[in-house]
């Protein structure tokens, strides 16, 4: 995942220079470069940040986060719905009204029937967050057990005459409004098939539609001819007439293409060996921001040797997080990550249980250095030395170097270790499926929205481990009923006391790290390069760069 580049230690990029105020530029073709495709285009199925980035101006949810930068870009606001509902009946009822006069890109009028069908489809099509985010809707338990016959008849009431939508929950969900704003709750035509649409993008209501997609070569967006702006803050009209995406160009070549004006945006971070160049020559074209994102190694608690808590703790002690920061470009663009909540998340309280002189019972305030002596002791006590371990990593980019580093560490601890690199397009689904018997995998996790539960519950709750399924976000297979109870308690507190809820989530973070179902490595910043002609770069915490708002005169 990282490349060692000592010459960049301490390197600082200047913030992008402000352009003079200019009249908005509508029209033109926005050209984007991406090293690999994102897999399925189905907005209710895909769980990859790249796809969300592309589909934000294509699909809409009932509620959304504001499409502008700054501290005011929270909480959720109305989108397809006219209102943000107040919870009724102690958090069991939510009433919304659907906006009138909105059409899908195929010309079909949006109706409340489409809303009800879209929520049924979350279960029928096997959305990966059906359980984590929507199981509180009445009837969802039945839908999870028998998706093909999902009705949600008791959970969703609609009135076509008034455009009213009423959700009935079987239990309070403190983050239900956020879940209504999550991309998997995108509203699609009721006729959309109840299966993964793959390379075919269903019609949406946003300002753009995907008209052409080949996962190995390209993607093309055109304007949705039926779109009209109903709320600028929720779904603003787009500036470019066309958006063309090219897949397969390596980041090194992509930087050169953007510098030369042959492309307008590269999705991947600027490669480490080009940071000095772009920082000195193209500073006004570089944009740096910190998403709620970190990289980590998932440890499968159901596959030896990581069935042993001592082995999982040993690897956490042995990892050199300073090296991980160097691989990611140095302290200007990365920081050691020693816990399962990244900085900036509600409930984050800095601690490190696995560094020299620390333990889960007596954590340090921050990571200092590895403790190989402690790590070797734990491995000896586990009796697992000599076992074979395969590290599964997405091929290319910085993940390869992280995998090689972890391989060296595991070999030093006494394991026969190899690395298996697979295409990034299939890596995420592959490592989720328990049938593939992945022992350890490298990946990153970006919050679905600013929430501790989006990390801790989604990745480690018992309900999110689905054996034999490609949709099992709890990739470690970890399940601890006591920690699940702690998570439920923290979530419930959010209904009445956010400060107490945040403190409770901090305790969950420590409890999970004591069980070490993963090895947090590094929290990174995004370093994005745009062309000289590109204007109006708007960055939000929830949607990153707003694709539709880029201007290319």
C-alpha positions in Angstrom: 0.0 0.0 0.0 2.9 2.4 0.5 6.2 3.3 -1.1 9.2 4.4 0.9 10.3 7.8 -0.2 12.7 9.4 2.4 13.2 12.6 0.3 9.6 13.6 1.1 9.8 13.4 4.9 8.5 16.6 6.3 7.4 17.7 2.9 4.5 20.3 3.0 2.2 21.1 0.2 0.9 24.7 0.0 -2.9 25.0 -0.1 -4.4 25.6 -3.4 -4.4 29.2 -4.4 -7.7 31.0 -4.7 -8.8 31.9 -8.2 -10.2 35.3 -8.9 -13.9 35.4 -8.8 -15.2 34.5 -12.3 -18.6 34.0 -13.8 -19.8 30.4 -13.6 -18.7 28.4 -16.7 -21.4 26.0 -17.9 -20.6 23.5 -20.7 -17.6 21.6 -21.9 -16.3 18.1 -21.2 -14.8 17.2 -17.9 -12.0 14.6 -18.3 -11.2 12.2 -15.4 -8.5 9.6 -15.1 -8.8 6.5 -12.8 -6.4 3.7 -12.5 -9.0 0.9 -12.3 -12.8 0.6 -12.5 -15.1 0.5 -9.6 -17.2 -2.6 -10.3 -20.9 -2.6 -10.2 -22.8 0.6 -11.0 -25.8 -0.4 -8.9 -26.1 2.3 -6.3 -27.8 0.1 -3.8 -25.1 -2.6 -4.1 -21.8 -0.9 -4.7 -19.8 -0.2 -1.5 -16.8 1.5 -3.0 -15.9 5.1 -2.6 -15.1 5.6 -6.2 -18.6 4.6 -7.3 -20.2 6.9 -4.7 -18.0 9.7 -6.0 -19.2 9.2 -9.6 -22.9 8.5 -8.7 -23.5 11.4 -6.3 -24.8 13.6 -9.2 -26.7 10.6 -10.7 -28.9 9.3 -7.9 -30.8 10.9 -5.0 -32.1 9.8 -1.6 -35.0 11.2 0.4 -32.6 13.1 2.6 -29.0 14.1 2.0 -26.0 16.0 3.4 -25.6 19.6 2.1 -23.5 20.0 -1.1 -21.3 22.7 0.2 -18.1 22.9 2.3 -17.7 23.9 5.9 -18.9 23.1 9.4 -22.5 23.8 8.4 -22.6 20.9 6.0 -24.3 18.8 8.6 -26.8 17.5 9.6 -29.0 16.0 6.8 -31.4 18.2 4.8 -34.4 17.4 2.6 -33.6 16.1 -0.9 -36.3 14.1 -2.7 -38.4 14.7 0.4 -39.8 18.1 1.2 -38.9 17.8 4.9 -36.6 16.3 7.5 -39.1 14.5 9.8 -39.1 14.7 13.6 -39.2 11.3 15.2 -42.6 10.4 16.7 -43.8 7.6 19.0 -40.5 7.6 20.9 -38.5 7.2 17.7 -40.7 4.6 16.0 -42.4 6.8 13.3 -41.1 9.1 10.7 -43.4 11.0 8.3 -42.1 12.6 5.0 -43.6 14.2 2.0 -42.2 13.4 -1.5 -41.5 16.4 -3.8 -43.7 16.6 -6.8 -42.6 17.0 -10.4 -39.3 15.1 -10.3 -38.5 12.7 -13.1 -36.1 9.9 -13.6 -33.6 10.1 -16.5 -35.9 7.8 -18.6 -38.7 10.4 -18.3 -40.7 8.5 -15.8 -42.3 10.6 -13.0 -41.0 9.9 -9.5 -43.8 8.6 -7.2 -44.2 7.2 -3.7 -44.5 3.7 -5.2 -40.9 4.1 -6.4 -39.8 5.0 -2.9 -41.5 1.9 -1.3 -40.1 -0.4 -4.1 -36.6 1.0 -3.6 -36.6 0.2 0.1 -37.9 -3.4 -0.7 -35.1 -3.7 -3.3 -32.5 -2.9 -0.7 -33.3 -6.3 0.8 -34.3 -8.2 -2.4 -31.1 -7.2 -4.3 -28.8 -7.9 -1.3 -27.5 -4.5 -0.4 -24.5 -4.8 2.0 -26.1 -2.4 4.4 -29.6 -3.9 4.4 -29.0 -5.4 7.9 -26.8 -2.6 9.5 -28.9 0.3 8.3 -32.4 -0.7 7.5 -33.2 -3.7 9.8 -35.1 -1.4 12.2 -37.9 -0.9 9.6 -40.9 -3.1 10.5 -40.9 -6.3 8.5 -37.1 -6.0 7.8 -36.4 -9.2 9.8 -38.6 -11.2 7.4 -37.0 -9.5 4.4 -33.5 -10.4 5.6 -34.5 -14.1 6.0 -36.6 -14.2 2.8 -35.5 -11.4 0.5 -37.5 -12.7 -2.5 -40.7 -12.2 -0.7 -39.9 -8.9 1.0 -43.0 -6.6 1.3 -42.2 -4.1 4.2 -46.0 -3.8 4.3 -46.0 -2.8 7.9 -42.9 -0.7 7.7 -43.7 1.7 4.9 -47.0 3.4 4.3 -47.5 5.6 1.2 -50.3 7.8 0.0 -50.2 8.6 -3.7 -52.8 11.4 -3.4 -50.7 13.4 -0.8 -47.2 12.0 -1.7 -47.0 11.0 2.0 -44.4 8.4 3.1 -44.5 7.0 6.6 -41.8 4.7 8.1 -42.7 2.5 11.0 -39.8 1.1 13.0 -39.8 -2.0 15.2 -37.2 -0.3 17.4 -35.7 3.2 17.6 -32.8 3.8 15.3 -30.9 6.9 16.5 -29.3 7.3 13.0 -32.3 6.5 10.9 -32.2 10.0 9.2 -28.6 9.4 8.3 -29.5 6.1 6.9 -32.2 7.7 4.7 -29.4 9.9 3.3 -27.0 7.0 2.6 -26.5 6.1 -1.1 -27.9 2.5 -0.7 -31.3 4.2 -0.1 -31.1 5.8 -3.6 -34.6 5.9 -5.1 -34.9 4.0 -8.3 -37.9 3.3 -10.6 -40.1 0.5 -9.2 -39.4 -1.5 -12.3 -35.7 -1.8 -11.5 -34.9 -5.6 -11.4 -34.2 -7.0 -7.9 -30.7 -8.0 -8.7 -27.3 -6.4 -9.0 -27.4 -4.3 -12.2 -23.7 -4.7 -12.8 -22.5 -2.6 -15.7 -25.9 -1.2 -16.4 -26.8 2.0 -14.5 -30.4 2.2 -13.5 -32.2 5.5 -14.2 -31.7 8.2 -11.6 -33.1 11.6 -10.7 -29.8 13.6 -10.6 -28.4 16.1 -13.1 -26.4 13.4 -15.0 -26.9 9.9 -16.3 -24.4 7.2 -17.1 -24.8 6.5 -20.8 -21.8 4.3 -21.5 -19.6 2.1 -19.3 -16.9 -0.5 -19.9 -15.3 -1.4 -16.6 -11.9 -1.9 -18.3 -11.7 1.2 -20.4 -14.2 4.1 -19.9 -17.4 5.6 -18.5 -19.4 8.5 -20.0 -22.0 10.8 -18.4 -24.5 13.0 -20.2 -27.0 15.5 -18.8 -30.3 14.1 -17.5 -32.7 15.9 -19.9 -35.5 15.7 -17.3 -33.6 17.2 -14.4 -34.5 20.5 -12.9 -32.9 21.9 -9.7 -35.3 21.5 -6.8 -32.7 22.4 -4.1 -29.3 23.8 -4.8 -27.9 22.6 -1.5 -29.3 19.1 -1.9 -28.6 18.4 -5.6 -27.3 21.3 -7.6 -27.5 21.5 -11.3 -24.2 20.5 -13.0 -21.8 22.6 -14.9 -20.1 20.3 -17.5 -22.2 19.1 -20.5 -20.3 15.8 -20.6 -18.1 13.9 -18.2 -15.7 11.3 -19.7 -13.8 8.9 -17.4 -10.8 6.8 -18.6 -9.8 3.7 -16.7 -6.4 2.0 -16.7 -3.9 4.9 -16.7 -1.3 4.5 -14.0 -1.1 7.4 -11.5 2.3 8.4 -12.7 1.0 8.9 -16.2 -2.1 10.5 -14.9 -0.2 13.2 -13.1 1.6 14.1 -16.3 -1.6 14.1 -18.3 -3.2 16.5 -15.8 -0.1 18.7 -15.7 -0.2 18.9 -19.5 -3.9 19.7 -19.6 -4.8 16.4 -21.3 -7.1 15.6 -18.4 -8.8 17.6 -15.7 -8.8 15.4 -12.6 -7.0 12.3 -11.5 -9.1 10.4 -8.9 -6.2 8.7 -7.1 -3.8 10.6 -4.8 -0.7 12.1 -6.4 2.0 9.5 -6.3 4.5 10.0 -3.5 7.5 10.6 -5.9 5.6 13.4 -7.6 4.5 15.3 -4.5 7.5 17.5 -4.5 7.0 18.4 -8.2 3.3 19.2 -7.9 3.9 21.1 -4.6 6.5 23.4 -6.1 5.2 23.8 -9.7 1.4 23.3 -9.5 0.5 24.3 -6.0 -2.6 26.2 -7.1 -3.9 23.0 -8.8 -3.5 20.8 -5.7 -6.3 20.3 -3.2 -5.7 18.6 0.2 -8.4 17.4 2.6 -8.8 14.8 5.3 -11.6 12.4 4.8 -12.9 10.0 7.6 -10.7 7.3 6.2 -7.9 5.0 7.4 -6.1 1.9 6.3 -5.8 -1.3 8.2 -5.3 -5.0 8.1 -8.3 -7.1 8.8 -7.6 -10.3 10.8 -10.0 -13.1 10.3 -10.8 -14.4 13.8 -12.2 -17.6 12.3 -9.0 -18.6 10.4 -5.8 -19.8 12.1 -3.5 -18.3 13.4 -5.7 -15.3 14.0 -8.2 -17.4 15.9 -5.8 -16.7 18.7 -6.2 -13.3 20.5 -2.5 -13.4 21.4 -1.5 -13.6 17.7 -3.8 -10.7 16.8 -2.4 -8.6 19.6 1.2 -9.6 18.6 0.8 -8.3 15.1 -0.6 -5.0 16.5 2.5 -4.7 18.7 4.9 -5.6 15.9 3.7 -3.2 13.2 5.9 -0.2 12.6 3.3 2.6 12.1 6.1 5.1 11.5 7.1 3.2 8.4 3.4 3.2 7.3 3.4 7.0 7.5 6.6 7.2 5.5 5.1 4.9 2.9 2.2 7.3 2.6 4.3 10.4 2.0 5.3 11.5 5.5 3.6 13.4 8.3 2.3 16.1 6.0 -0.2 13.7 4.4 -0.5 10.8 6.9 -0.5 10.0 10.6 -0.1 6.7 12.6 -3.5 5.0 13.3 -3.7 2.9 16.5 -7.4 2.6 17.0 -10.6 1.8 15.1 -12.0 5.3 15.0 -10.2 7.9 12.9 -9.6 11.4 14.1 -12.6 13.6 13.3 -15.2 11.0 14.0 -17.8 11.6 16.8 -16.6 9.5 19.8 -12.9 9.7 18.9 -10.6 9.8 21.9 -7.0 9.3 21.1 -5.3 6.2 22.7 -2.9 3.4 21.7 -3.0 0.0 23.4 -0.3 -1.5 21.2 3.0 0.4 21.4 6.1 0.0 23.6 5.2 0.3 27.2 1.4 0.1 26.7 -1.3 -2.6 26.9 -5.1 -2.7 26.4 -5.4 -2.3 30.2 -3.0 0.6 30.3 -3.0 2.3 26.9 -0.7 5.1 25.9 -1.9 8.5 24.6 -0.3 7.8 21.2 1.8 5.4 19.2 5.5 5.6 19.9 7.3 2.5 18.5 6.8 -1.2 17.9 7.3 -3.7 20.7 8.8 -6.8 19.0 9.8 -8.4 22.2 6.2 -8.4 23.5 5.0 -9.6 20.1 7.4 -12.5 20.0 6.4 -13.5 23.5 2.7 -13.6 22.6 3.4 -15.7 19.5 5.4 -18.2 21.5 2.5 -18.4 24.0 0.0 -19.0 21.2 1.9 -22.0 19.9 1.2 -21.0 16.3 4.8 -20.4 15.0 5.5 -22.1 11.7 1.9 -21.7 10.4 1.4 -20.5 6.8 -0.2 -17.1 6.4 -1.3 -15.5 3.1 -1.9 -11.7 2.9 -4.6 -10.7 0.4 -4.1 -7.2 -1.0 -5.5 -5.1 -3.9 -2.8 -5.0 -6.6 -0.9 -2.0 -7.5 -0.4 1.3 -5.7 0.6 1.6 -2.1 -1.0 -1.6 -0.9 1.8 -3.7 -2.3 4.4 -2.1 -0.1 2.2 -2.5 3.0 1.7 -6.1 2.2 5.5 -6.7 1.8 6.1 -4.9 5.1 3.5 -7.1 6.9 5.0 -10.2 5.3 8.4 -9.3 6.7 6.9 -8.7 10.1 5.0 -12.0 10.1 8.1 -13.9 9.0 10.1 -12.3 11.8 7.4 -13.6 14.2 7.8 -17.1 12.9 5.2 -17.5 10.2 5.6 -18.8 6.6 4.1 -15.8 4.8 3.1 -15.0 1.2 1.3 -12.2 -0.5 -1.6 -12.7 -2.9 -2.5 -9.6 -4.9 -5.8 -9.4 -6.7 -7.6 -6.8 -8.8 -9.0 -3.8 -6.8 -12.2 -4.3 -8.7 -12.9 -7.6 -7.0 -10.8 -7.4 -3.8 -13.5 -6.0 -1.6 -16.1 -8.7 -2.4 -13.5 -11.4 -2.3 -12.3 -10.7 1.2 -15.8 -10.4 2.5 -16.8 -14.0 1.5 -15.8 -16.5 4.2 -15.7 -19.3 1.6 -12.4 -17.7 0.4 -10.8 -18.3 3.8 -8.9 -15.1 3.8 -6.6 -14.9 6.8 -5.5 -11.3 6.6 -6.3 -8.6 4.1 -5.3 -5.0 3.6 -7.8 -2.3 2.9 -9.2 1.1 3.8 -12.5 2.2 5.3 -14.1 5.5 4.6 -17.1 6.5 6.8 -20.4 6.3 5.1 -21.3 9.4 7.1 -19.8 11.1 10.2 -20.6 8.5 12.8 -18.8 6.1 15.1 -21.3 3.4 14.2 -20.3 3.7 10.6 -16.9 2.3 11.6 -17.4 0.2 14.7 -20.9 -1.3 14.1 -20.6 -1.8 10.4 -17.2 -3.5 10.6 -17.4 -5.5 13.8 -21.0 -6.1 14.9 -22.2 -9.7 15.0 -25.2 -8.8 12.7 -22.8 -7.7 9.9 -21.0 -11.0 9.5 -22.8 -13.1 6.8 -21.0 -16.4 6.1 -20.7 -17.5 2.5 -21.7 -14.0 1.2 -19.9 -11.3 -0.8 -21.9 -8.8 1.2 -20.4 -9.2 4.7 -18.8 -6.0 5.8 -17.6 -7.6 9.1 -14.7 -9.1 7.2 -13.0 -10.2 10.4 -15.9 -12.4 11.3 -15.7 -10.9 14.8 -18.6 -11.4 17.1 -18.7 -10.4 20.8 -22.3 -10.1 22.3 -21.0 -7.9 25.2 -19.4 -5.4 22.8 -22.6 -5.6 20.7 -24.5 -4.6 23.8 -22.1 -1.7 24.4 -22.7 -0.5 20.8 -26.5 -0.6 21.2 -26.2 1.3 24.4 -24.0 4.0 22.8 -26.4 4.3 19.9 -29.5 4.6 22.1 -27.8 7.4 24.1 -27.6 9.5 20.9 -31.4 10.0 21.1 -31.1 12.0 24.3 -27.4 12.9 25.0 -24.9 13.1 22.2 -22.0 13.8 24.6 -22.7 10.6 26.6 -23.2 8.7 23.4 -19.8 9.9 22.1 -18.1 8.8 25.4 -19.8 5.4 25.1 -18.5 4.9 21.6 -15.0 5.8 22.8 -15.3 2.9 25.3 -16.4 0.6 22.4 -13.3 1.6 20.5 -11.1 0.5 23.4 -13.0 -2.7 24.0 -12.7 -3.7 20.3 -9.0 -2.9 20.2 -8.5 -5.1 23.3 -9.8 -8.0 21.1 -7.7 -6.8 18.1 -9.9 -8.0 15.2 -7.8 -5.6 13.0 -4.5 -3.8 12.8 -5.0 -0.1 12.3 -2.1 1.3 10.2 -2.5 4.9 9.1 -4.9 7.8 8.6 -4.3 9.6 5.3 -5.1 12.9 3.6 -6.3 13.1 0.0 -4.0 15.0 -2.3 -5.9 15.6 -5.5 -4.5 17.3 -8.7 -6.7 19.2 -11.1 -5.9 20.8 -14.5 -5.1 24.5 -14.8 -8.5 25.2 -16.4 -10.6 23.5 -13.7 -12.5 25.8 -11.5 -15.0 25.7 -8.6 -13.5 22.8 -6.6 -15.9 22.2 -3.7 -14.9 19.7 -1.1 -17.3 18.3 1.5 -16.8 15.9 4.4 -19.4 13.5 3.0 -19.1 13.7 -0.7 -15.4 14.8 -1.2 -15.1 16.7 -4.4 -18.5 17.6 -6.0 -18.1 16.2 -9.5 -21.1 18.2 -10.9 -19.8 21.5 -9.7 -16.4 21.4 -11.4 -16.2 24.0 -14.2 -14.0 23.4 -17.3 -14.1 26.6 -19.5 
